[in-house]
């Protein structure tokens, strides 16, 4: 992590613009920050927010481990063709 010291001021609504501190990639990737005080400093920590409907996987360590194993197997080319699943599709 690069240490960058930049002085920024607050605007008339007491907001701080992070454009001079964050790269374009960081601005594209981060949209939320946790803010806290530590040893006299104000710290902004980027956070990743997961939609509630997808959060279950992080609450189930076994399911998460299986998911990560499946992703690694796919990356390593350990794939098995199970044929078509068309017969299980429900028409609406």
trRosetta pair geometry for C-beta under 8 A, 3 or more apart (Angstrom, degrees):
i j d omega theta_ij theta_ji phi_ij phi_ji
4 21 6.4 156 97 -146 129 73
6 20 5.4 -171 168 124 154 113
6 21 5.5 -153 49 -86 138 84
8 16 5.5 93 115 -160 126 97
8 17 6.4 -146 -166 59 133 71
8 18 7.8 -53 -71 -94 176 39
8 20 6.2 168 -86 52 114 127
8 21 7.0 -70 -34 -36 138 113
9 16 7.8 -165 108 -117 22 77
10 13 8.0 -127 167 75 96 44
10 14 4.8 0 174 -141 138 44
10 15 6.3 132 -156 54 80 27
10 16 5.6 -54 -97 -72 71 72
11 14 7.2 -94 66 -21 59 12
11 15 5.1 -12 37 54 105 85
11 17 7.3 67 -32 -29 112 101
17 20 7.0 73 109 3 96 91
18 21 5.0 -69 -164 50 70 109
18 22 5.0 38 143 -4 103 114
18 27 7.5 165 101 -97 104 94
18 44 7.7 -113 -100 99 136 168
19 22 6.8 -66 -124 50 21 89
19 27 7.0 28 -114 -88 62 141
22 26 4.0 -130 -168 94 98 124
22 27 4.9 125 117 -58 126 80
22 30 7.0 -118 -140 49 146 127
23 26 4.6 97 50 7 76 102
23 27 7.0 -138 94 -4 40 86
24 27 5.7 -56 -149 37 31 111
24 28 6.4 30 152 -18 65 106
25 28 5.7 -56 -150 37 31 111
25 29 6.2 17 157 -11 66 113
26 29 5.8 -63 -140 44 30 104
26 30 5.6 -7 174 10 71 115
26 46 7.8 -118 -163 -76 95 147
27 30 6.9 -62 -118 52 21 85
29 46 7.7 26 113 -166 97 148
30 33 6.8 45 172 -65 119 87
30 46 4.3 -83 -119 -128 126 120
32 46 7.4 101 82 -158 56 58
32 47 5.0 -58 106 65 103 95
32 48 7.9 149 58 -93 111 15
32 49 5.6 54 27 -26 155 116
33 44 4.4 -4 177 -171 144 94
33 45 6.1 138 -163 64 79 38
33 46 5.7 -48 -102 -95 77 41
33 47 6.4 143 -124 7 22 88
34 44 7.6 148 72 -158 42 46
34 45 4.7 -21 58 63 93 100
34 47 5.1 81 -25 -41 95 127
35 42 6.7 -2 -169 -178 99 93
35 43 7.0 161 -150 83 50 52
35 44 5.5 -17 -98 -101 80 67
35 45 7.7 -179 -79 20 32 73
36 42 7.8 170 90 -153 26 54
36 43 5.5 -19 66 59 73 100
36 45 7.4 -5 20 2 100 114
37 40 7.5 12 -177 -105 100 8
37 41 6.9 159 -155 79 61 40
37 42 5.9 -35 -99 -98 71 57
37 43 7.2 151 -110 12 18 85
38 41 5.6 -26 69 61 72 91
38 43 5.2 11 18 -14 114 132
50 54 5.3 -117 176 89 99 105
50 55 5.0 130 108 -86 117 79
50 58 6.9 117 62 -7 168 139
51 54 4.9 71 66 18 87 103
51 55 7.0 -138 96 -31 40 88
52 55 5.4 -43 -143 8 34 123
53 56 7.8 -35 175 -5 32 103
54 57 6.6 -30 174 11 65 110
55 58 5.8 -57 -169 36 59 110
55 59 6.7 52 140 -19 80 107
56 59 5.6 -65 -154 38 41 111
56 60 6.3 15 158 -3 75 113
56 63 7.8 -11 131 83 88 155
57 60 6.3 -71 -145 47 30 97
57 63 5.7 -121 -137 113 67 115
57 64 5.3 114 164 -84 82 82
57 67 6.3 10 -158 -11 127 160
58 64 6.4 70 -103 -82 37 136
60 63 3.9 31 110 23 121 116
60 64 6.2 154 88 -19 66 86
61 64 5.6 -57 -143 39 31 113
61 65 6.2 34 157 -22 66 105
62 65 5.8 -52 -148 34 29 112
62 66 6.5 28 153 -16 63 106
63 66 5.7 -55 -149 38 32 111
63 67 6.3 36 152 -21 65 106
64 67 5.6 -53 -148 35 32 114
64 68 6.3 28 156 -15 66 107
65 68 5.9 -56 -146 40 29 108
65 69 6.2 32 154 -20 64 107
66 69 5.6 -53 -145 36 31 113
66 70 6.3 34 154 -21 64 105
67 70 5.7 -56 -151 35 29 113
67 71 6.5 29 152 -18 64 104
68 71 5.6 -51 -148 35 34 112
68 72 6.4 33 153 -17 65 105
69 72 5.7 -55 -148 38 31 110
69 73 6.2 34 153 -21 66 106
70 73 5.6 -50 -143 36 30 113
70 74 6.4 32 155 -19 63 105
71 74 5.8 -55 -151 35 30 112
71 75 6.4 31 151 -19 64 106
72 75 5.6 -54 -149 36 33 113
72 76 6.2 23 155 -11 67 110
73 76 5.8 -64 -146 45 29 106
73 78 4.0 -80 -168 71 86 115
73 79 7.4 137 138 -68 93 53
74 77 7.7 50 -178 -68 29 19
74 78 7.2 -84 -65 58 25 70
74 79 6.2 59 -120 -77 65 98
82 85 7.5 34 102 -58 109 96
84 87 7.2 94 114 -6 98 83
85 88 5.0 -44 177 36 83 116
85 89 6.9 103 122 -41 80 86
86 89 5.6 -40 -157 7 44 118
